[in-house]
Amino acid sequence: MKIYDTLSREKKEFLPMEGRRIKLFVCGPTVYDYSHIGHARTYVFFDTMASYLRYKGYHVFYLQNITDIDDKIINRGRNEKRDPLDISLEFMLHYFNDMRSLRVDSVNIYAPATYFIDRIIDQIQRLYDLGYAYETDDGVYYDVSRFREYGKLSHQSLDMIRAGARVEVNENKRHPADFALWKKRKEGEPFWESPWGEGRPGWHIEDTAITEYYFGPQYDIHGGGSDLIFPHHECEIAQMEAVSGKKPMVNYWMHTGLLTIRQERMGKSMGNVINIREILKNVEPELLRYFLLSSHYRSPVDFSYERIDEIRQSWEKIVIAYRKILKKESKEGESFIDDIRKYRRMFEDAMDDDFNTPEAISAIQLFVNFINKNMDGMGMGDIEESIKFFNDIDSILKIIPSGRVAEERIIELILSIRKMARERKLYDISDYIREKLRENNINVEDMQEGQIWYRK
């Protein structure tokens, strides 16, 4: 298995630090608003990756932080005259609901920053004692000039960073790239006690304090969106490698490509932010996952409802094939076991090559074509092998809407009543049931194998 590493800019053979155990950390959201399609792009991919690694027999400890104290949260609280921590709790719960709707269920631990204030303060104190941090009137800053490798992840020098326009201007700082580890209290802001007075943590320090607590100073994989490479992940390296004296902090840096909306960068200023909860009113979660995974995780993705509609047919073809083979009655026939296993190997080869989900989906589509062509000649072993492959596909990619057990049982019950009506030639009743299901976005097709249904 090979993984592309942002730091080295090459695909590297994947070798975990501890045998079959993998420590994976992915930067979570800042919970000041509803989660958007950009969040879905990143978290659906890493959910898929973690699920595949577990399918391959690895023991994955997947950790994700939640930024629940931040300038954006404070500003929203001020504007709405609410406690900022109430704001963050509200939207953290919405985030969990959105992830549940998207079938993102591979994270072992969600770690809100405010639960780790003591750990954060301890790490800042050690950086201060080692000479990597200094105190000013408004907080404690990291001195990037002390860390000679600052810029190695984003492949830029301190001079390049100084000349850039992305760094906050602050006269208290020794270098424009120095970043806040601790922010001293301002009126109306949440605060905690520290050796430097009342205040709150900076953004970057929460991640390294949390990962050090769970993983120690070094671990296997760190993931996030490509917009976090600089300064966020660059700062994490500077903090952790300085405070521990151990390198590298992470063996594999993984970043998802940017998501645009109709070829434009998504942002509140553009007025084009689309929340996950809004999309799921019109799009099945499995179809949204299928859309997102149809692009390589490092490639940009352009979202529009038209693009969703364009791929719907290929997604439905997979779903229908799965439902058909579940209903298939076994009989004597030619064995296709070797062919079915060939498509599984194609799927695994694609995923082993830097989690190439577009190629993996292509293998699934070829498998579905094969199923549709040869289903009538399949014996029991072929059917069982095919169903097992479909189930494994869904346990990894989660693109087959088979998880809503109670709802699906009700649909199957309704269809059994419709079948009885057809057998008794009560076609007006069977047509009525079919039409009512269609009004509720359930399509029914009468086929040789029986009734096949799928969501529109």
Secondary structure as GFF3:
##gff-version 3
##sequence-region A 1 456
A	DSSP	beta_strand	2	5	.	.	.	ID=ss1
A	DSSP	beta_strand	10	13	.	.	.	ID=ss2
A	DSSP	beta_strand	21	26	.	.	.	ID=ss3
A	DSSP	alpha_helix	37	55	.	.	.	ID=ss4
A	DSSP	beta_strand	59	66	.	.	.	ID=ss5
A	DSSP	alpha_helix	71	80	.	.	.	ID=ss6
A	DSSP	alpha_helix	84	101	.	.	.	ID=ss7
A	DSSP	beta_strand	109	112	.	.	.	ID=ss8
A	DSSP	three_ten_helix	113	116	.	.	.	ID=ss9
A	DSSP	alpha_helix	117	129	.	.	.	ID=ss10
A	DSSP	beta_strand	133	135	.	.	.	ID=ss11
A	DSSP	beta_strand	139	142	.	.	.	ID=ss12
A	DSSP	three_ten_helix	144	146	.	.	.	ID=ss13
A	DSSP	alpha_helix	158	163	.	.	.	ID=ss14
A	DSSP	beta_strand	179	184	.	.	.	ID=ss15
A	DSSP	beta_strand	199	201	.	.	.	ID=ss16
A	DSSP	alpha_helix	203	215	.	.	.	ID=ss17
A	DSSP	beta_strand	219	225	.	.	.	ID=ss18
A	DSSP	three_ten_helix	226	228	.	.	.	ID=ss19
A	DSSP	pi_helix	229	233	.	.	.	ID=ss20
A	DSSP	alpha_helix	234	244	.	.	.	ID=ss21
A	DSSP	beta_strand	250	256	.	.	.	ID=ss22
A	DSSP	beta_strand	259	261	.	.	.	ID=ss23
A	DSSP	beta_strand	264	265	.	.	.	ID=ss24
A	DSSP	three_ten_helix	268	270	.	.	.	ID=ss25
A	DSSP	alpha_helix	276	279	.	.	.	ID=ss26
A	DSSP	alpha_helix	285	293	.	.	.	ID=ss27
A	DSSP	beta_strand	301	303	.	.	.	ID=ss28
A	DSSP	alpha_helix	305	327	.	.	.	ID=ss29
A	DSSP	alpha_helix	337	352	.	.	.	ID=ss30
A	DSSP	alpha_helix	357	374	.	.	.	ID=ss31
A	DSSP	three_ten_helix	375	377	.	.	.	ID=ss32
A	DSSP	alpha_helix	380	396	.	.	.	ID=ss33
A	DSSP	alpha_helix	405	423	.	.	.	ID=ss34
A	DSSP	alpha_helix	427	439	.	.	.	ID=ss35
A	DSSP	beta_strand	442	447	.	.	.	ID=ss36
A	DSSP	beta_strand	450	455	.	.	.	ID=ss37
###
